[in-house]
Amino acid sequence: MRIVVIGGTGLIGSQVVKRLAEHGHDAVPASPDSGVNTVTGEGVEEVLRGADVLVDVSNSPSFADDDVMNFFTTATTNLTTAAKEAGVGHYVALSIVGTDELPDSGYLRAKVAQEKLITSSGLPYSIVRATQFFEFAGAIADSATVDGVVRLPHGGVQPIAASEVAAVVARTAAAGPINGVQEIGGPEEFTLDGWIRTVLQARDDAREVVGDPQARYFGTPLTGKQLVPNAGAQLQPTSLKEWLAAGN
């Protein structure tokens, strides 16, 4: 199949393209660097011409509330419109576990808007909701550091290796649309502060990690298990210990 991967040069997209190509598909990475800009619409119609499947793993270059909402609503509208005109038979999008449970987060509100545009488009679709990637631990710590102390909420997380997210997205793209949502996560549940503390300790990072009920995660309080996948999730095998042991 011809499968166009929007965001195909990023952390997840590049691995999705590689996996699909290894299984004999014509996997086409699309990004602004390749002349495809989903916000302006440049190159979108052209790259989708003849495509069987569209995979969207793109991300907003800015996480400011207005910017991220504009990115996902504009890009998704352009993509669904062009995909229908091109006769694309399957729209696969990567989203986040808990998107609709944390409305104080501008980023997650934008992901909810993206999902609604896809599900209401009339296109056959599959939405893969993933938990936080192991690879984001350092950035989460940096964003929560004030005066050398990392302050994070104590809510639950069940992080996953990016490579396994890419594998699920690739398998989903090669299969038929589910016209629904599939959640995926890692094998172990942590508290957010506990996960980041474990990673920093493994990296000999001396910063103290404090569980703070007033701290926010991307603009939202996190006191419960909103970011933990549901009972029907597909849990992937790589543990945090294994991921760290691999030199990450």
C-alpha positions, 0 to 999 in steps of 0.5 A, a space after each residue: 500500500 501507499 501510506 503517507 506519514 505526516 510528521 514522517 521525519 520526527 521521533 515516531 514518524 521516522 520509525 513508522 516509515 522505516 517499519 512500513 518500508 521493511 514490510 513492503 509498503 510504499 511509505 512516504 514521509 511528509 513534513 515541511 522539509 519535504 514541501 508538505 505543510 498541513 497548516 498552509 495546505 502546501 503540498 497536501 493534495 499532491 502528496 495524498 494523491 494515490 494514497 491508500 492510508 494517511 498516518 498523522 503523527 505530526 505535532 505543533 511547533 508551539 505548545 502555547 494554548 492558542 498556537 496548538 489549537 490552531 495547529 491541530 484544527 487547521 492541519 486536521 481540517 486540511 488533511 481530512 478535506 484532502 484525504 476525502 478528495 483523494 479517496 484515502 481509505 484509512 486515516 490513522 492518528 496518534 493521540 494521547 491517553 486521557 485527552 478528554 479527562 484533563 480539560 485544563 490542559 490547552 494541549 489536550 484540549 487541542 488533541 480532543 478537537 483533532 480527534 473530533 474532526 477526524 471522527 466526524 469527517 466521514 473517513 474510515 479511521 483509527 485513533 491510537 492513544 498512547 501514554 507518555 513516552 519514556 523519551 520525554 522524561 528529560 523534557 518533563 523534568 526540565 520544564 518543571 525545574 525551578 531553582 534546581 528542584 523538579 516539582 511535579 504532581 503525584 498523579 499516575 502515569 504508565 509510560 511507554 517506549 517510543 519504538 513500541 508506539 511506532 510499531 503499533 502505529 505501523 501495524 494499525 496503518 497496515 491493517 483495516 480501520 477500527 473506526 474507534 480508539 485503541 489505547 496503548 501504554 507501557 507495562 508499569 504504572 508510576 506516579 509522575 514524580 516517581 517516574 521522573 525521579 527514577 530516570 534522573 537518578 539513573 542518569 546521575 542527575 542531582 536534581 531533587 524531585 518533589 511531589 507537589 499537589 499544586 504542581 501542574 503537568 502541561 497546565 493541568 492538575 494531575 491527582 488521579 489516574 487520568 493518564 493511565 490507560 483503560 482496562 482494554 489497552 494494549 500494554 507493550 513489554 518494555 519496562 523502564 528498567 530495560 529502557 534505561 539499561 539500553 543506554 537511554 
